[in-house]
Amino acid sequence: MKNTALSHIHEGLGAKMVPFAGYNMPVSYEGVNIEHETVRQGVGVFDVSHMGEFLIEGPKALDLIQKVSSNDASKLTAGKAQYSCMPNETGGIVDDMIIYCIAEEKYLLVVNASNIDKDWAHISKYNEALGAQMRNLSDDYSLLAIQGPKAVEAMQSLTSVDLAEIKFYTFEVADFAGIEHVIISATGYTGSGGFEIYCKNDQVEQVWNKVFEAGADFGIKPIGLAARDTLRLEMGYCLYGNDIDDTTSPLEAGLGWITKFTKEFVNHEALAAQKEAGITRKLIAFELTEKGIPRQDYDIVDEAGAVIGKVTSGTMSPSLGKGIGLGYVPVDYKAPGSEISIQIRKKAVAAQVVKLPFYKG
């Protein structure tokens, strides 16, 4: 089990630690509902240093990224980021990721911790014919997500750049918390605004300490992975391994908006044919209309009680006070307002298909 550079701090703060993607990670400090509310209303900090970072450089860097990613990275200029996914050869998804354009011919790919080795092997396979320079920086870099509506105000004293001017999915490489050349990125997984801070492992403890000093007057708190999951689910953001995986098409997952057929990429012909023919199942969002908590792998059933799908992610929404979830169902049930049920133990609990996000802010 690997530790992040901050694992000893989380343990010192009394965090409940759990194994996650091969790392010893904090799942909660005070409790999921309190931590969730902190991010929705104020500002909280996640240590997500387990995430993977690959640097792709050189004249063939963009060609490689265009080949392995579904989105069109040619639209990126220095200081811009893009959400994308890596299609596999069989209609599914290797991983989802964020692509950062650091400079011309220099890109950073940020991938899920559980997929680092798989992703590296997949990209390397397609690089054999291209020869882009690839470096796996995953073990050298730390990542803090400072999230919530008070993040800009709370963190402004730590940097010379105007944080309010960093728009969603853009970033600056600048000074932060006394460290030079830190990536300050207006990205996140919560839907409540804020930043993600990339720095080297030997710098992150200084950054963490200064972040908490700067945020003290704003009620800043450390936040665990449990609240990260409820926050992302309220926005309907996909989690790899739950809502998307090697068997789910980006079109089925509602990721057609990051699947650009204006270029050639891995398995684009098959995905284009699927788009033309029409998908047969779709990832939908639902809210329970009766009491209950949907959980991953619970059956989704129709009015006759026949199984039509499975819950991929589910929880009791701290913001809404009701059970919410995602799951794949036949396209006949995809329209908002469609009535389904979730099999919770021996009871079929009524639910309704809704539009995302669950949480409107």
Secondary structure, 3 states (H helix, E strand, C coil): CEECCCHHHHHHCCCEEEEECCEEEEEECCCHHHHHHHHHHCCEEEECCCCEEEEEECCCHHHHHHHHCCCCHHHCCCCEEEEEEEECCCCCEEEEEEEEEEECCEEEEEECHHHHHHHHHHHHHHHCCCCCEEEECCCCEEEEEEECCCHHHHHHHHCCCCHHHCCCCEEEEEEECCEEEEEEECCCCCCCCEEEEEEECCCHHHHHHHHHHHHHHHCCEECCHHHHHHHHHHHCCCCECCCECCCCCCCCCCCHHHCCCCCCCCCHHHHHHHHHHCCCEEEEEEEECCCCCCCCCCEEECCCCCEEEEEEEEEECCCCCCEEEEEEEEHHHCCCCCEEEEEECCEEEEEEEECCCCCCC
